[in-house]
Amino acid sequence: MSAVVTLAVDAMGGDHGLPVTVPAVARILARHPDLHVIMVGEPSALAAALKKEKLDDHPRLALTPASEVVAMDDPVAVALRQKKDSSMRVAINQVKEGRALAAVSAGNTGALMAVSRFVLKTLPGVDRPAICTAIPTAKGHCHMLDLGANVDSEPKHLLQFALMGQAVVRAVDGLSAPRVALLNIGEEDIKGNEQIKEAATLMQQAGNLNYAGFVEGNGIFVGDVDVVVCDGFVGNVSLKTMEGAASMIGGMIREEAGRSLLRKLSGLFALPLLRGLKHRLDPERYNGASLVGLNGIVVKSHGGTGVEGFVSALEVAVLEAERNVPALIRDALAPAETS
């Protein structure tokens, strides 16, 4: 790390809470000697978990109490209006108040977006924040947004998503001119609904965007584009379809390998290949979705992830904090705002 970074961590959020967040924080602190972490949660439970991991007197770890937890099935209104002392909200408050550069939570996605937007507000030129994450491809990965924050988006919003995604990829992947594509049902100009066609026109006219045209669903994985733009409805359906397909294929491989003794023996020879494939497609490696467009950094971890997955989300937060992604997004949107 090139500079001191402090993360605020919602220790209680997600399907597993403390058994995942505390060991993950132990690992991230060991990896980054200059990193500081503020863990937010119910004091007695958090203290016990930290003691178990021998983190109770760590010099770069601070505790902030929170008396409530946003459950995974809590309505957004409950998280926003009733649970004002939740570990999620208090963690985001640390960013608002300047004590942390980024907040990380595995909690309820809708609640996290609503609370983050209410507390941090949006950057100038951003009408709607978006959810952005890395997707594995044949050539590495691309970034895709929006993945569920906005089920209905106007063409101007898709342009904003494109500019924000481009800024993120420039920051985290070091690409000077990321190739930005618009997700569509075909690559030809005549394909798509009016929303997509108008968005394509706006992107073609944007002088500060490296627009690469349309990409179809199967083209996401080819690796020829760096940013894939879509509205939140399409993006969330696409993401869940990817997750389901990967899970099904993994299950089928295990099932076929166990059908007979011969197949089990054959599977032993294929084990290095299968392990390599599993590593490349491991969802925990790509865990950590950014809520882009906010006046601060918030990273959403998958609610059911394990320790390594939560570590990946923490790494996303560290990288975005080091590169000051909100400032880069603000700069990227400034020409669009004044034009």
Salt bridges, closest charged atoms under 4 A:
ASP74 OD2 - LYS83 NZ 2.63
GLU97 OE1 - ARG99 NH1 1.92
ASP127 OD2 - LYS156 NZ 3.92
ASP127 OD2 - HIS157 NE2 3.77
ASP173 OD2 - HIS141 NE2 3.03
ASP173 OD2 - HIS143 ND1 3.70
GLU188 OE1 - LYS191 NZ 3.28
ASP224 OD1 - LYS139 NZ 2.57
ASP226 OD2 - ARG179 NE 2.95
GLU255 OE2 - ARG259 NH2 2.94
GLU256 OE2 - ARG259 NE 2.99
GLU256 OE1 - ARG263 NH1 2.37
GLU308 OE2 - ARG27 NH1 2.21
GLU308 OE1 - ARG31 NH2 3.61
GLU315 OE2 - ARG31 NH1 2.96
GLU315 OE1 - HIS32 NE2 2.90
